[in-house]
Amino acid sequence: MSVPPRSRGAIRLQAQGSYITRALRLPAQNFVHTEQVGGIVLLLAAVVALVWVNSPWDESYHDLWSTVLSLDVWLFEVTENLEEWVNDGLMALFFFVVGLEIKREMLHGELSTRKKAALPIFAALGGMIVPAGIYAAFNAGGEGADGWGIPMATDIAFALGVLALLGRRLPSELRILLLGLAVVDDLGSILVIAIFYTDSLSLSHLGMAVGLLAGIGVAARLGIRNLAFYAVVGTFVWVAVLKSGVHATVAGVALGLMTPATAYYTKAAFAEKADSLMQDYHRALEDDDSDKADVLLGEMEELAGGTESPLERLERLFHPWTAFLVLPVFALANAGIPLSGSILSDAASEAVTIGVFAGLLAGKVLGISTACWLGVHFGLAVLPNGVRWSHVIGVSILGAIGFTVAIFIAGLALDDPGTVDRAKIGILSASVISGVAGYLFLRFISTQPDLPTLPEDGPVL
């Protein structure tokens, strides 16, 4: 089989061009797209849970998630019901991806420079501190006092999903601002979980987890690239952290932050090596040597994989799984809340429900928009090009969508199941209202003429 020289050159250029195009594509764009579509799946799962638990078949819902499963791994034995496996196990995978996203944004994205990071950091801090303060004001000294961390969380999947409905009416920089805000918000939630929602510590298991993490670091420096090895050791890290008393999801974050962000081969080395392999590959085809051609294809596959950093590769592999499987299953297991008239009536007068509802709606709007304005006013941050203060206020309204992580923290912070359900009612109510209000507000301002982006005396609507 003969391949004309011009065709071989065209094939090489096409292969290199295809790689370069892929390499230049922003990872944030893929992240945003997956979150937007995943938000729809997440919403459907939450609706299914609500309908199921309020139907004549509600007992089957509770029976399913109460099913006990055991895992015996070497020195460890883990026995939990299915809901706990979801919250401790599957959510660890979700927080692993969160750790990857945080590291990516800190190295290459919206948190990589002071100028880029300033506004999302101000927004996230305001969006965590003010909601927590409002919740505490309603619940200080009460049975729900420990739930102050619940309204701190923003659900990026639903928030980006609402922005997607607005299409190109809004500047793309607004989506990046919301993404940066959510990354810092996730980091804050992780610290709250690790520091404030750890009841007791087993130093022996914690030391074991630290030792295993150190071993992963050494293996990465030695150039060990077998993902199966890291998966096995990572599983032991998860079990050790679970047994230590620190919430198991922290293991996922730690593993994500430790993932190498540097590729084994540079893009220049890829281009040079790929060209040589393509020439050898076409010579093998001309000689009708299929065995050698297969070997060369394997080398090209290894080369392509090595030119993508482990961080990028794992995020690309796992992010769709968390968006389309982990989070929907979590919603199915945790969003099953009885919504009879009497339950809703009682919840409306409970301090926990009011604190969560007010903390999310009022706290996020006041906290995010005010913190952003203070940062810009004192010259510590700048608004992105094309973003107006009315856009910031719209994002702050969407920030009150606190579904996934807020429900997760509610289960950690509150002991009484009834109190947890009342907190979830506050989360669901605030999330629905903020989603609708944020969409309507941003749709309205998108039809208004551009206004100055950096006013001297305060926000401009």
Secondary structure as the mmCIF struct_conf table of DSSP 4:
data_model
#
loop_
_struct_conf.conf_type_id
_struct_conf.id
_struct_conf.beg_label_comp_id
_struct_conf.beg_label_asym_id
_struct_conf.beg_label_seq_id
_struct_conf.end_label_comp_id
_struct_conf.end_label_asym_id
_struct_conf.end_label_seq_id
HELX_RH_AL_P HELX_RH_AL_P1 PRO A 5 LEU A 24
BEND BEND1 ARG A 25 ARG A 25
HELX_RH_AL_P HELX_RH_AL_P2 PRO A 27 VAL A 53
TURN_TY1_P TURN_TY1_P1 ASN A 54 ASN A 54
BEND BEND2 SER A 55 SER A 55
TURN_TY1_P TURN_TY1_P2 PRO A 56 TRP A 57
HELX_RH_AL_P HELX_RH_AL_P3 ASP A 58 TRP A 65
TURN_TY1_P TURN_TY1_P3 SER A 66 SER A 66
STRN STRN1 VAL A 68 VAL A 73
TURN_TY1_P TURN_TY1_P4 TRP A 74 LEU A 75
STRN STRN2 PHE A 76 ASN A 81
HELX_RH_AL_P HELX_RH_AL_P4 LEU A 82 TRP A 85
HELX_RH_PI_P HELX_RH_PI_P1 VAL A 86 LEU A 90
HELX_RH_AL_P HELX_RH_AL_P5 MET A 91 LEU A 107
TURN_TY1_P TURN_TY1_P5 HIS A 108 HIS A 108
BEND BEND3 GLY A 109 GLY A 109
TURN_TY1_P TURN_TY1_P6 GLU A 110 LEU A 111
BEND BEND4 SER A 112 THR A 113
HELX_RH_AL_P HELX_RH_AL_P6 ARG A 114 ASN A 139
TURN_TY1_P TURN_TY1_P7 ALA A 140 GLY A 141
BEND BEND5 GLY A 142 GLY A 142
TURN_TY1_P TURN_TY1_P8 GLU A 143 GLY A 144
HELX_RH_3T_P HELX_RH_3T_P1 ALA A 145 MET A 152
HELX_RH_AL_P HELX_RH_AL_P7 ILE A 156 LEU A 165
TURN_TY1_P TURN_TY1_P9 LEU A 166 LEU A 166
HELX_RH_3T_P HELX_RH_3T_P2 GLY A 167 ARG A 169
BEND BEND6 LEU A 170 LEU A 170
HELX_RH_AL_P HELX_RH_AL_P8 SER A 172 PHE A 196
BEND BEND7 TYR A 197 TYR A 197
HELX_RH_AL_P HELX_RH_AL_P9 LEU A 203 ARG A 221
TURN_TY1_P TURN_TY1_P10 LEU A 222 GLY A 223
HELX_RH_AL_P HELX_RH_AL_P10 LEU A 227 SER A 244
TURN_TY1_P TURN_TY1_P11 GLY A 245 GLY A 245
BEND BEND8 VAL A 246 VAL A 246
TURN_TY1_P TURN_TY1_P12 ALA A 248 ALA A 248
HELX_RH_AL_P HELX_RH_AL_P11 THR A 249 MET A 258
BEND BEND9 THR A 259 THR A 259
BEND BEND10 THR A 262 THR A 262
BEND BEND11 TYR A 264 TYR A 265
HELX_RH_AL_P HELX_RH_AL_P12 LYS A 267 GLU A 286
TURN_TY1_P TURN_TY1_P13 ASP A 287 ASP A 288
HELX_RH_AL_P HELX_RH_AL_P13 SER A 290 GLY A 306
TURN_TY1_P TURN_TY1_P14 THR A 307 THR A 307
BEND BEND12 GLU A 308 GLU A 308
HELX_RH_AL_P HELX_RH_AL_P14 PRO A 310 TRP A 321
HELX_RH_PI_P HELX_RH_PI_P2 THR A 322 VAL A 326
HELX_RH_AL_P HELX_RH_AL_P15 LEU A 327 ASN A 334
HELX_RH_AL_P HELX_RH_AL_P16 GLY A 341 ALA A 348
TURN_TY1_P TURN_TY1_P15 SER A 349 SER A 349
HELX_RH_AL_P HELX_RH_AL_P17 ALA A 351 ALA A 358
HELX_RH_PI_P HELX_RH_PI_P3 GLY A 359 GLY A 363
HELX_RH_AL_P HELX_RH_AL_P18 LYS A 364 HIS A 377
TURN_TY1_P TURN_TY1_P16 PHE A 378 GLY A 379
BEND BEND13 LEU A 380 LEU A 380
HELX_LH_PP_P HELX_LH_PP_P1 LEU A 383 PRO A 384
TURN_TY1_P TURN_TY1_P17 ASN A 385 GLY A 386
HELX_RH_AL_P HELX_RH_AL_P19 TRP A 389 LEU A 398
TURN_TY1_P TURN_TY1_P18 GLY A 399 ALA A 400
HELX_RH_AL_P HELX_RH_AL_P20 THR A 404 ALA A 413
BEND BEND14 ASP A 416 ASP A 416
HELX_RH_AL_P HELX_RH_AL_P21 PRO A 417 ILE A 445
TURN_TY1_P TURN_TY1_P19 SER A 446 THR A 447
BEND BEND15 GLN A 448 GLN A 448
HELX_LH_PP_P HELX_LH_PP_P2 PRO A 449 ASP A 450
BEND BEND16 THR A 453 LEU A 454
BEND BEND17 GLU A 456 GLY A 458
#
